[in-house]
């Protein structure tokens, strides 16, 4: 078990060759300066450990973007899909926390960010724009989507949370994750 954890740690260090985004450079240099004092230098990898590294499957780690997108495009198991009724219409969806876990498994180096939060002029609704970025060994790709919620509807959390979750799910659908749910109505 310990060698498996050590091997996974080595894999993550070997696969983290991607340059950090420009916005992270200042905070990472500060963190690097602080951690350089606390952490000893890395030792060379022993030959027997390097042999183990080759045997460990690297699912999700250091994969080409096309492989990640292929995995995300697969149909989501029915057990993860929930249904809610809005205005008399049943809507099937994947909760945001399940989508988060699916991304962590198939695209471990993904990132997400809220790009904007805008209230309508009359204050009756709020819209959120969310961006999801996937990083592969060969490329990176992002998709943005919006979600809108009524400020009067407080049934399941606050309106900004609802709009953000909706935007997150839609951005992931633009990457293929759960996209089949949007096409069920057509068939």
ROFILO-495628 format. One line per 2 residues: their letters; for each residue x negated, z negated, y of C-alpha. Coordinates in Angstrom, 1 decimal, m for minus. Layout:
// residues N
a) X:Z:Y; ...
This chain:
// residues 187
xx) 0.0:0.0:0.0; m2.8:m0.9:2.4
xx) m4.7:2.3:1.7; m1.4:4.2:2.3
xx) m1.0:2.6:5.7; m4.6:3.2:6.5
xx) m4.2:6.9:5.5; m1.2:7.3:7.6
xx) m3.0:5.8:10.5; m5.9:8.2:10.0
xx) m3.5:11.1:9.8; m1.9:10.2:13.1
xx) m5.3:10.0:14.7; m6.4:13.3:13.2
xx) m3.2:15.0:14.3; m3.0:13.7:17.8
xx) m5.2:16.4:19.4; m2.6:17.6:21.8
xx) m3.4:17.1:25.5; m1.2:14.5:27.3
xx) 1.2:15.8:29.9; 0.0:15.7:33.5
xx) 2.4:12.9:34.5; 0.9:10.6:31.9
xx) m2.7:11.0:32.9; m2.8:8.2:35.4
xx) m1.1:5.6:33.2; m3.0:6.6:30.1
xx) m6.4:6.4:31.9; m5.5:2.8:33.0
xx) m4.4:2.0:29.5; m7.5:3.5:28.1
xx) m9.7:1.6:30.4; m8.0:m1.7:29.4
xx) m8.0:m1.0:25.7; m11.6:0.3:25.7
xx) m12.7:m3.3:26.5; m10.5:m4.8:23.8
xx) m11.0:m2.3:20.9; m14.2:m1.7:19.0
xx) m15.3:1.9:18.6; m13.9:3.9:15.7
xx) m16.0:4.0:12.6; m16.6:7.2:10.6
xx) m14.1:7.8:7.8; m15.5:7.1:4.4
xx) m15.5:10.0:1.9; m13.1:8.3:m0.5
xx) m10.6:7.7:2.3; m10.9:11.3:3.5
xx) m10.1:12.5:m0.1; m6.9:10.4:0.0
xx) m5.9:12.0:3.3; m5.8:15.4:1.7
xx) m3.4:14.1:m1.0; m0.8:12.5:1.4
xx) 2.1:14.7:2.4; 2.2:15.2:6.1
xx) 5.9:15.9:6.6; 6.6:15.9:10.3
xx) 3.1:15.3:11.3; 1.1:18.2:12.9
xx) 3.6:20.9:12.0; 4.2:24.2:13.6
xx) 7.2:24.4:15.8; 9.0:26.9:13.6
xx) 9.0:24.4:10.7; 10.4:21.7:12.9
xx) 13.1:23.9:14.2; 14.0:25.1:10.7
xx) 14.4:21.4:9.6; 16.5:20.6:12.6
xx) 18.8:23.6:12.0; 19.9:22.3:8.6
xx) 23.4:20.9:8.2; 23.6:17.2:8.9
xx) 25.0:15.1:6.0; 28.7:14.2:6.3
xx) 27.9:10.5:6.1; 26.3:10.7:9.5
xx) 29.1:12.5:11.3; 31.8:10.4:13.1
xx) 35.2:11.4:14.5; 36.9:10.3:17.7
xx) 40.2:11.3:19.2; 40.3:12.4:22.9
xx) 43.6:13.5:24.4; 45.1:14.0:20.9
xx) 42.2:16.2:19.6; 39.9:15.0:16.9
xx) 36.2:15.6:17.8; 33.5:15.3:15.2
xx) 30.0:14.3:16.5; 26.7:12.7:15.5
xx) 26.0:9.4:17.2; 23.0:9.5:19.5
xx) 21.1:6.9:17.5; 21.4:9.0:14.3
xx) 20.1:12.0:16.2; 17.2:9.9:17.5
xx) 16.2:8.9:14.0; 16.5:12.5:12.7
xx) 14.1:13.6:15.5; 11.7:10.8:14.7
xx) 11.6:12.1:11.1; 11.3:15.8:11.6
xx) 9.7:15.9:15.1; 7.8:12.6:15.5
xx) 6.2:13.7:18.8; 9.4:14.6:20.6
xx) 10.2:13.3:24.0; 13.4:13.0:26.0
xx) 14.1:12.3:29.7; 17.0:12.0:32.0
xx) 16.5:14.7:34.6; 19.3:13.8:37.0
xx) 22.4:11.6:37.4; 25.0:12.9:39.9
xx) 28.3:11.3:40.8; 31.1:13.6:41.9
xx) 32.1:13.6:45.6; 35.2:11.6:45.0
xx) 33.3:9.2:42.6; 35.7:10.0:39.7
xx) 33.0:11.3:37.3; 29.3:11.1:36.6
xx) 27.1:13.9:35.2; 23.7:13.5:33.5
xx) 21.2:16.2:32.7; 18.9:15.4:29.8
xx) 15.8:17.2:28.5; 14.5:17.1:25.0
xx) 11.0:18.4:24.3; 9.6:19.1:20.8
xx) 5.9:19.4:20.2; 4.5:21.5:17.4
xx) 0.9:22.3:16.5; 1.3:25.8:18.0
xx) 3.7:25.3:20.9; 6.2:23.1:22.6
xx) 9.7:23.8:23.6; 12.4:22.0:25.6
xx) 16.1:22.3:26.1; 18.3:20.7:28.7
xx) 22.0:20.0:28.7; 24.5:18.1:30.8
xx) 27.2:15.6:29.9; 30.0:14.3:32.1
xx) 32.1:11.2:31.8; 35.0:9.8:33.9
xx) 34.1:6.6:35.8; 37.6:5.3:35.0
xx) 37.0:5.5:31.2; 35.3:2.3:30.2
xx) 36.4:2.3:26.5; 32.9:2.7:24.9
xx) 30.3:1.5:27.3; 29.7:2.5:30.9
xx) 30.2:6.1:32.1; 26.5:6.8:32.7
xx) 25.7:5.8:29.1; 28.4:8.1:27.8
xx) 27.3:11.0:29.9; 23.7:10.5:28.8
xx) 24.5:10.3:25.1; 26.6:13.5:25.5
xx) 23.8:15.3:27.3; 21.3:14.2:24.7
xx) 23.5:15.4:21.8; 24.0:18.8:23.5
xx) 20.3:19.2:24.3; 19.5:18.5:20.6
xx) 22.3:21.0:19.6; 20.5:23.6:21.6
xx) 17.5:23.0:19.4; 19.7:23.4:16.3
xx) 20.4:19.8:15.4; 24.1:19.4:14.7
xx) 24.8:22.8:16.0; 27.1:23.5:13.1
xx) 29.6:21.0:14.4; 30.2:23.2:17.5
xx) 31.1:26.2:15.3; 33.6:24.4:13.0
xx) 36.4:25.1:15.4; 35.8:28.9:15.1
x) 36.1:29.0:11.3
